[in-house]
Amino acid sequence: MKTTFEIIEMVRDGEQPEYDDLIYTICAMSALSTFDNQALMKLAIAEMEGEIERPKNFTHSPLWQYEEHFTRNKKAYDKPPKDFVGWNNDPNNPEFIERRKQSKKLVDKILKKVEIT
């Protein structure tokens, strides 16, 4: 059985995993998104209630991060996935697939150089 990561990588590489793998990957990613949302919300509430200090850099603020997370998710959920992903990140776009192949080669090359023996 493939891992969630392997299934996502297959899709991003332009491959077509089995239907059941896709269904369970969607369910797993939805659950992870819910957990992330809950964690960010707890941090944002803690900031609003003064339990944690607001960072000087506003982008490090849990409240700001939660609001950004909410906005990104709302935008994604309010449109078809293909529209949200866009052509530049579409696994049906040959240029995207080629960029991924080149990026993966580069990462592999870097990892081999820093590999701890």
C-alpha positions in Angstrom: 0.0 0.0 0.0 1.3 3.5 -0.9 1.8 6.2 1.6 -0.1 9.5 1.4 3.1 11.2 0.5 3.8 8.7 -2.3 0.2 9.2 -3.7 0.5 13.0 -3.7 3.9 12.8 -5.4 2.5 10.4 -8.0 -0.3 12.9 -8.8 2.1 15.8 -8.9 4.3 13.8 -11.3 1.4 13.4 -13.7 0.7 9.8 -12.8 -2.7 8.4 -12.0 -3.0 6.5 -8.7 -5.9 4.1 -8.1 -9.2 5.6 -7.2 -9.3 4.3 -3.6 -5.8 5.7 -3.0 -7.1 9.1 -4.1 -10.2 9.0 -2.0 -8.3 8.1 1.2 -5.6 10.7 0.4 -8.3 13.4 0.2 -9.7 12.2 3.6 -6.3 12.1 5.2 -5.4 15.6 3.9 -8.8 17.0 5.1 -8.2 15.6 8.6 -4.7 17.1 8.7 -6.1 20.4 7.6 -8.7 20.3 10.4 -6.0 19.5 13.0 -3.8 22.4 11.6 -6.8 24.7 11.8 -7.6 23.8 15.4 -3.9 24.3 16.4 -3.7 27.7 14.8 -7.0 28.7 16.3 -5.9 27.8 19.8 -2.7 29.8 19.3 -4.7 32.8 17.9 -7.1 32.7 20.9 -4.2 32.5 23.3 -2.7 35.6 21.7 -6.0 37.5 21.8 -6.5 36.6 25.4 -3.0 37.7 26.3 -1.8 34.3 27.3 1.1 34.7 24.8 2.9 37.8 23.8 2.3 39.2 20.3 5.6 39.0 18.4 7.2 42.2 17.1 7.1 40.8 13.6 3.3 40.7 12.8 3.8 37.8 10.4 5.0 35.6 13.3 1.7 36.4 15.2 -0.5 33.3 15.7 -3.5 35.5 15.1 -2.2 36.8 11.8 -1.2 33.2 10.8 -4.6 31.9 11.6 -6.3 34.6 9.6 -4.0 34.0 6.6 -4.7 30.2 6.9 -8.4 30.8 7.0 -8.3 33.1 4.0 -6.2 30.7 1.9 -8.5 27.8 2.8 -11.6 29.8 2.0 -10.2 30.8 -1.4 -9.3 27.2 -2.2 -12.7 25.7 -1.0 -14.7 28.3 -2.9 -13.4 27.3 -6.4 -12.8 24.1 -8.3 -9.5 22.5 -7.4 -8.1 22.8 -10.9 -8.7 26.6 -10.8 -7.1 26.9 -7.5 -4.0 24.9 -8.5 -3.7 26.9 -11.8 -2.0 25.9 -15.0 1.5 26.6 -13.7 1.1 23.8 -11.1 -1.2 21.5 -13.1 0.1 17.9 -13.4 -1.3 17.9 -17.0 1.0 20.8 -17.9 4.2 19.3 -19.5 6.2 22.3 -18.5 5.2 21.8 -14.9 6.2 18.1 -15.0 9.6 19.0 -16.5 10.2 21.7 -13.8 9.4 19.0 -11.2 11.8 16.5 -12.7 14.6 19.1 -12.8 13.8 20.2 -9.2 13.8 16.7 -8.0 17.2 16.0 -9.7 18.6 19.1 -8.1 17.3 18.2 -4.6 18.7 14.6 -5.0 22.1 16.0 -6.0 22.2 18.3 -3.0 21.1 15.6 -0.6 23.8 13.3 -1.9 26.4 16.0 -1.2 25.2 16.6 2.3 24.5 12.9 3.1 25.9 11.9 6.5 27.9 8.7 6.4 
